[in-house]
Amino acid sequence: MVVTVNVTIKSNFSSFESDVNITISKYSAFNENADKVIRWASVVILFITMVSLGCTMEISKIKNYLIKPKGVAIAVGAQYGIMPLTAFCFAKLFQLSPMESLSALICGCCPGGNLSNIFALALEGDMNLSIVMTACSTALGLGMMPLLLYLYSQGISNLAEYVPFTNITIAMIMNLVPCGIGILINYRVPQYSKIITQVGLVLLLISCVVIGVLAGVSDGGKIFKVLSHQIIVTAALMPLTGFICGYILSTLFSMNAPCRRTVSMEIVEALILIVLFRCHQRLRPSLKETEEYTAVERAAEETNGPSYSDI
């Protein structure tokens, strides 16, 4: 009787264990498939988006920024001067662990990405300047990133392994090639440029929602369980500091408003600024109409005298 009970218990445990293993394997397979879908969808959407951004660019303005690279110099100086120093200071301020400090430092030394181009377009920045800045900072990142990591980490051994040379090169290709296609479209058939830009932005908006849902399902919020509060605060404050410093620098060098917004667009918090800027743009026409009406009314009073309604 005892032997029969033991055998029954063992068989039940083994069946439960096999069910758990099957469930885990199915969940792992779903995560792998979701990651593949997100990865390839991101590449396709990014390519289409960069083509649409290239359709807003003009060859003459690109040449002008290359001949007079004041904006590019400010952006590169902020990217490789202010951001690494900001990451280093926050790592010391919040007493991050060595691995967390190195992670923050790597983020601070990375070149600007394609997200800044999208933010610049949403904030009605100068797209020609934005693309030129991204291309230059990405190319310089191949040399500046390992140099800055070596200087700020005080000579950590095998540091070259942390520098994503392949990813930087791919990012530069993914920036230049589709933008070149968009520039060619704008040069050859400019009548289609606006349509392509609108379609690209709509696809980007839809894909962000879909990819966000897939990422949330596959990740399950594990990233917030793994990261410490200090590193999350550092990740939030670093780009905000870079935005403020970039805007101040471009203002000191007398750049116009679209260029100032473009130089400072290296931040996640730009989503909040985009909403505020769009609200301001919606309200500004009504304010202008009121001011124009008041000016016309005053001019009429000076010419014809006050109206009877005023008397």
Contacts in CASP RR format, 6 or more apart in sequence:
PFRMAT RR
TARGET T0000
AUTHOR 0000-0000-0000
METHOD contacts of the structure
MODEL  1
MVVTVNVTIKSNFSSFESDVNITISKYSAFNENADKVIRWASVVILFITM
VSLGCTMEISKIKNYLIKPKGVAIAVGAQYGIMPLTAFCFAKLFQLSPME
SLSALICGCCPGGNLSNIFALALEGDMNLSIVMTACSTALGLGMMPLLLY
LYSQGISNLAEYVPFTNITIAMIMNLVPCGIGILINYRVPQYSKIITQVG
LVLLLISCVVIGVLAGVSDGGKIFKVLSHQIIVTAALMPLTGFICGYILS
TLFSMNAPCRRTVSMEIVEALILIVLFRCHQRLRPSLKETEEYTAVERAA
EETNGPSYSDI
30 218 0 8 1.000
31 218 0 8 1.000
34 214 0 8 1.000
34 215 0 8 1.000
34 217 0 8 1.000
34 218 0 8 1.000
35 218 0 8 1.000
37 214 0 8 1.000
38 211 0 8 1.000
38 214 0 8 1.000
38 215 0 8 1.000
38 218 0 8 1.000
41 207 0 8 1.000
41 210 0 8 1.000
41 211 0 8 1.000
42 207 0 8 1.000
42 211 0 8 1.000
43 174 0 8 1.000
45 203 0 8 1.000
45 204 0 8 1.000
45 207 0 8 1.000
45 211 0 8 1.000
46 114 0 8 1.000
46 174 0 8 1.000
46 178 0 8 1.000
47 174 0 8 1.000
47 178 0 8 1.000
48 178 0 8 1.000
48 200 0 8 1.000
48 203 0 8 1.000
48 204 0 8 1.000
49 114 0 8 1.000
49 118 0 8 1.000
49 178 0 8 1.000
49 200 0 8 1.000
49 201 0 8 1.000
49 203 0 8 1.000
49 204 0 8 1.000
50 114 0 8 1.000
50 117 0 8 1.000
50 174 0 8 1.000
50 175 0 8 1.000
50 178 0 8 1.000
50 179 0 8 1.000
51 178 0 8 1.000
51 179 0 8 1.000
51 181 0 8 1.000
51 182 0 8 1.000
51 185 0 8 1.000
51 196 0 8 1.000
51 200 0 8 1.000
52 182 0 8 1.000
52 196 0 8 1.000
52 197 0 8 1.000
52 198 0 8 1.000
52 199 0 8 1.000
52 200 0 8 1.000
52 201 0 8 1.000
53 117 0 8 1.000
53 118 0 8 1.000
53 121 0 8 1.000
53 127 0 8 1.000
53 131 0 8 1.000
53 179 0 8 1.000
53 182 0 8 1.000
53 197 0 8 1.000
54 127 0 8 1.000
54 131 0 8 1.000
54 178 0 8 1.000
54 179 0 8 1.000
54 180 0 8 1.000
54 181 0 8 1.000
54 182 0 8 1.000
54 183 0 8 1.000
54 185 0 8 1.000
54 186 0 8 1.000
55 182 0 8 1.000
55 183 0 8 1.000
55 185 0 8 1.000
55 186 0 8 1.000
55 192 0 8 1.000
55 193 0 8 1.000
55 194 0 8 1.000
55 196 0 8 1.000
55 197 0 8 1.000
56 121 0 8 1.000
56 127 0 8 1.000
56 186 0 8 1.000
56 193 0 8 1.000
56 197 0 8 1.000
57 127 0 8 1.000
57 128 0 8 1.000
57 131 0 8 1.000
57 179 0 8 1.000
57 182 0 8 1.000
57 183 0 8 1.000
57 186 0 8 1.000
58 128 0 8 1.000
58 183 0 8 1.000
58 186 0 8 1.000
59 183 0 8 1.000
59 187 0 8 1.000
61 126 0 8 1.000
61 128 0 8 1.000
62 128 0 8 1.000
62 131 0 8 1.000
62 132 0 8 1.000
62 183 0 8 1.000
65 71 0 8 1.000
65 72 0 8 1.000
65 128 0 8 1.000
65 129 0 8 1.000
65 132 0 8 1.000
66 72 0 8 1.000
66 132 0 8 1.000
69 136 0 8 1.000
70 253 0 8 1.000
70 255 0 8 1.000
71 129 0 8 1.000
71 133 0 8 1.000
71 250 0 8 1.000
71 253 0 8 1.000
71 255 0 8 1.000
71 259 0 8 1.000
71 263 0 8 1.000
72 129 0 8 1.000
72 132 0 8 1.000
72 133 0 8 1.000
72 136 0 8 1.000
74 246 0 8 1.000
74 249 0 8 1.000
74 250 0 8 1.000
74 253 0 8 1.000
74 255 0 8 1.000
74 263 0 8 1.000
75 133 0 8 1.000
75 136 0 8 1.000
75 137 0 8 1.000
75 246 0 8 1.000
75 263 0 8 1.000
76 133 0 8 1.000
76 136 0 8 1.000
76 137 0 8 1.000
76 140 0 8 1.000
78 242 0 8 1.000
78 245 0 8 1.000
78 246 0 8 1.000
78 249 0 8 1.000
78 263 0 8 1.000
78 266 0 8 1.000
79 111 0 8 1.000
79 112 0 8 1.000
79 137 0 8 1.000
79 266 0 8 1.000
80 109 0 8 1.000
80 137 0 8 1.000
80 140 0 8 1.000
80 141 0 8 1.000
80 144 0 8 1.000
80 148 0 8 1.000
82 241 0 8 1.000
82 242 0 8 1.000
82 245 0 8 1.000
82 246 0 8 1.000
83 108 0 8 1.000
83 109 0 8 1.000
83 238 0 8 1.000
83 242 0 8 1.000
83 266 0 8 1.000
84 105 0 8 1.000
84 108 0 8 1.000
84 109 0 8 1.000
84 148 0 8 1.000
84 152 0 8 1.000
86 108 0 8 1.000
86 238 0 8 1.000
86 241 0 8 1.000
86 242 0 8 1.000
86 245 0 8 1.000
87 104 0 8 1.000
87 105 0 8 1.000
87 107 0 8 1.000
87 108 0 8 1.000
87 109 0 8 1.000
87 152 0 8 1.000
87 234 0 8 1.000
87 238 0 8 1.000
88 105 0 8 1.000
88 152 0 8 1.000
90 96 0 8 1.000
90 104 0 8 1.000
90 234 0 8 1.000
90 237 0 8 1.000
90 238 0 8 1.000
91 100 0 8 1.000
91 101 0 8 1.000
91 104 0 8 1.000
91 105 0 8 1.000
91 234 0 8 1.000
94 230 0 8 1.000
94 231 0 8 1.000
94 233 0 8 1.000
94 234 0 8 1.000
95 230 0 8 1.000
96 104 0 8 1.000
96 228 0 8 1.000
96 230 0 8 1.000
96 231 0 8 1.000
96 234 0 8 1.000
97 228 0 8 1.000
100 228 0 8 1.000
100 230 0 8 1.000
100 231 0 8 1.000
100 234 0 8 1.000
102 153 0 8 1.000
102 156 0 8 1.000
102 162 0 8 1.000
103 231 0 8 1.000
104 231 0 8 1.000
104 234 0 8 1.000
104 235 0 8 1.000
104 238 0 8 1.000
105 149 0 8 1.000
105 152 0 8 1.000
105 153 0 8 1.000
106 149 0 8 1.000
106 162 0 8 1.000
107 235 0 8 1.000
107 238 0 8 1.000
108 238 0 8 1.000
109 144 0 8 1.000
109 145 0 8 1.000
109 148 0 8 1.000
109 149 0 8 1.000
109 152 0 8 1.000
110 141 0 8 1.000
110 145 0 8 1.000
111 134 0 8 1.000
111 137 0 8 1.000
111 138 0 8 1.000
111 140 0 8 1.000
111 141 0 8 1.000
111 144 0 8 1.000
111 145 0 8 1.000
111 168 0 8 1.000
111 171 0 8 1.000
112 133 0 8 1.000
112 134 0 8 1.000
112 137 0 8 1.000
112 138 0 8 1.000
112 266 0 8 1.000
113 134 0 8 1.000
113 137 0 8 1.000
113 138 0 8 1.000
113 171 0 8 1.000
113 175 0 8 1.000
113 266 0 8 1.000
114 134 0 8 1.000
114 171 0 8 1.000
114 174 0 8 1.000
114 175 0 8 1.000
116 130 0 8 1.000
116 133 0 8 1.000
116 134 0 8 1.000
116 265 0 8 1.000
116 266 0 8 1.000
117 127 0 8 1.000
117 130 0 8 1.000
117 131 0 8 1.000
117 134 0 8 1.000
117 175 0 8 1.000
118 204 0 8 1.000
119 265 0 8 1.000
119 267 0 8 1.000
119 270 0 8 1.000
119 271 0 8 1.000
119 274 0 8 1.000
120 126 0 8 1.000
120 127 0 8 1.000
120 130 0 8 1.000
120 261 0 8 1.000
120 262 0 8 1.000
120 265 0 8 1.000
121 127 0 8 1.000
121 130 0 8 1.000
121 201 0 8 1.000
122 270 0 8 1.000
122 274 0 8 1.000
122 277 0 8 1.000
122 278 0 8 1.000
123 261 0 8 1.000
123 265 0 8 1.000
123 270 0 8 1.000
123 273 0 8 1.000
123 274 0 8 1.000
123 277 0 8 1.000
124 258 0 8 1.000
124 261 0 8 1.000
124 277 0 8 1.000
124 281 0 8 1.000
125 258 0 8 1.000
125 259 0 8 1.000
125 261 0 8 1.000
125 262 0 8 1.000
125 265 0 8 1.000
126 258 0 8 1.000
126 259 0 8 1.000
126 262 0 8 1.000
127 262 0 8 1.000
129 259 0 8 1.000
129 262 0 8 1.000
129 263 0 8 1.000
130 262 0 8 1.000
130 265 0 8 1.000
131 175 0 8 1.000
131 179 0 8 1.000
133 262 0 8 1.000
133 263 0 8 1.000
134 175 0 8 1.000
135 172 0 8 1.000
135 175 0 8 1.000
135 176 0 8 1.000
138 168 0 8 1.000
138 171 0 8 1.000
138 172 0 8 1.000
138 175 0 8 1.000
139 172 0 8 1.000
141 168 0 8 1.000
142 165 0 8 1.000
142 168 0 8 1.000
142 169 0 8 1.000
145 163 0 8 1.000
145 168 0 8 1.000
146 159 0 8 1.000
146 160 0 8 1.000
146 163 0 8 1.000
149 156 0 8 1.000
149 159 0 8 1.000
149 162 0 8 1.000
149 163 0 8 1.000
150 156 0 8 1.000
150 159 0 8 1.000
153 159 0 8 1.000
182 193 0 8 1.000
182 196 0 8 1.000
185 192 0 8 1.000
185 193 0 8 1.000
185 196 0 8 1.000
186 193 0 8 1.000
224 232 0 8 1.000
236 268 0 8 1.000
236 269 0 8 1.000
239 266 0 8 1.000
239 267 0 8 1.000
239 268 0 8 1.000
239 269 0 8 1.000
240 267 0 8 1.000
240 269 0 8 1.000
242 264 0 8 1.000
242 266 0 8 1.000
242 267 0 8 1.000
243 264 0 8 1.000
243 265 0 8 1.000
243 266 0 8 1.000
243 267 0 8 1.000
243 269 0 8 1.000
243 270 0 8 1.000
244 264 0 8 1.000
246 263 0 8 1.000
246 264 0 8 1.000
247 260 0 8 1.000
247 261 0 8 1.000
247 263 0 8 1.000
247 264 0 8 1.000
249 263 0 8 1.000
250 259 0 8 1.000
250 260 0 8 1.000
250 263 0 8 1.000
250 264 0 8 1.000
251 260 0 8 1.000
255 263 0 8 1.000
301 307 0 8 1.000
301 310 0 8 1.000
END
